[in-house]
């Protein structure tokens, strides 16, 4: 239970930071496409996990499979913090600036 709670909390923080980083570092005209590819890649292996979870639970027990899965999830979240560039990912908020929307090239504003 403790590992599952910690993993869920870490994953929630990860998703907040990830979506914020995408909004700061991806141009607005590309953000929807990048987000779509991100989610497609993130969800691509879910069906394989569903196929593997049942036989593993039958072989080792549901409690053991859930425990190992929770520990692996927590380890993967902690592993994602190893690169310095991940921990120090800057953006307008890190520099004390607010993001300023820029007009896209297709809708140029004439002065």
C-alpha angles and dihedrals in degrees: 000000000000093000092047091050093048092046092049092048091048092047091051091053091045092055093049092051093042095053091045091051091050091051092050100042106033119074111249093241090057100038098094093050093046091048091050093052090045093055093042090054092044094052098037095093097043094095090053089051090053091050093050099041097068098051091043091051090050092049100042106014131264095260093055094046092049091047094050090045091052093049092047091050092051092047092051091051091050091045090056089063094058099088111081090217089062095050093045099041103151132198141155092298092052090054092048093251129123117232113257115210112236121208114246119245091249092060103043115178114227118215 
